[in-house]
Amino acid sequence: MRTIRLTMAQALLRFLDNQYVSVDGVETKFVAGVMGIFGHGNVTGIGEALERSPGKLVYVQGKNEQGMAHAAIAFAKQSRRRRIYACTTSIGPGALNMVTAAGTATVNRIPLLLLPGDNFASRQPDPVLQQLEAGHDYTIAATDCFKPVSKYWDRIVRPEQLMTAALNAMRVLTDPAETGAVTLALPQDVQAEAYDYPEAFFDKRVHVIERHRPSEEALRRAAEAISAKRRPIIVAGGGVRYSGAEAELAAFAERFGIPVAETQAGKGVLPWNHPLNVGGIGVTGGLAANRLAHQADLVIGVGTRYSDFTTASKSAYREDALFVNVNVSRLDGVKLDGIPLAGDAKATLPALAEILAAAGYASAYGETEIEALKAEWDREVDRLYGLEREDGLAQTRALGVINKTIGDEAVIVCAAGSLPGDLQRLWRTSRPDTYHMEYGFSCMGYEVSGAFGVSLAAPQRDVYALVGDGSYLMLHSELLTSLQEGRKITVLLFNNHGFQCIHNLQREHGSDGFGNEFRYREAGTGRYTGEVLPIDFAAHARSLGAASYKAANTEELREALRLAQAETRTTLIEIAVLPGTNTEGYESWWNVGVPAVSTGERVVKAHEAMNERIRQARAY
């Protein structure tokens, strides 16, 4: 057996550099590079390997460990899970900063390879700087915190263990049903230790992502169940996009006259003006989809994980509605007591369609029923897009201006606050891969980092981060990385002086409003009820080297967008919007838990109303 002597870190990079995925016979290099921040625990291990022997892997210098990992998630998501960046950090706080990102990746089913440094395996020296030193279990390290949020976790305490760990990592990263965060904890001494690795370990490996389809028996049973129903609705999730099944979904819906509702991850799989696209569904859905869902006797879920927003806390659908779920994951396939069709959407939908067509199946919607509901909702979107206020700029009006200005090919990125609800309801998506929403975790701080990751994955497209002031303050560090890398992003910062989404939620459930606005502490009350904090976000962006503009009305926003399009570097537009001018409701409900006992009368009434809605929702 021919061998080559390398450090464990050098061997890891050489292995990653030779991994490919194949989908429908098209091969793609899987690992584009490594994002990292160096410290003790990785600078003399992986750091040396990246400096001296990176192969074709590109190193990207992060500015915050969570931020760079979110950028890696966005890169993989925009690449439809067929390309990734790995992320390397030091031990201790550097590693722990990525735990939130690991949760974000796992919840969203996005491949993310994390390579945090770890304590000395030799325990010499001991305790090393940043070591937890847990007295009850000395094997515990900071990297153990990744276990609950990883789909695969391993600690490599001998250099030869890399071979098994690396193969298992690739197994999970390239599995559509099991993918998520993969953590390989790398003790800093082991990274630098040498081993005679078999040369074959570094051969090119092609991981074939197969299009599994359900058995004929499963398809027949599902078709029989569907045939007994007449008012179906399709709920299209992110699995449609990752499968590349947009055409198959459209053909299936058109063949049987079934309306298609979108989740956040599925938005854009059909153009907004497709006759059967009835828009967003659930808590952040619109009238057309939610009304059809309330009346549906059958829900065909395609690639959706049925979050509580998609199901409106299990209140969106009739108690007796039947669920048929097309999903590569059986975990998602059996949700809501559904009939699982465990398979890839692109392979499964045509197979199911053949059986249904042979049986002469068709929905029983009236000739213009779907068209009328869709037209009513389109008029509501037009109204909100055109809403002018004398006292300032409404958030929905700002979104209308942006939607009509930036072009159909531009990508928008968002994650948290009131914007995701407005965007799922109102944003008119005409092209695939232009609506990039992280809403599995709804992780504040993802937006700017995510936009940078999208710009790496789709450098030919204009990329816009839509972010609230609260989320921007939490994490904006990779704005600097976008400047460093020459990857222009445009940050559209909606300034409404606080965490107004949660402020709204709070007041909807009996509160007078507490602790969510960015105000000075007032001497008389001892609370944050003073004047709003005068934050100049445009000046902050300029201090980092970005271009920046401000807009407080429609014309200023149009002009700022025009100027931003002409810029060649990352640009921020600070948009002053009126608090509370976001969308809400549209015949949906969200169970957030309201206190059963309170000194506030409105809180008690809200609790009673919540209990009534719970009684009306599905139990499972």
Disulfide bonds with the S-S distance in Angstrom:
none
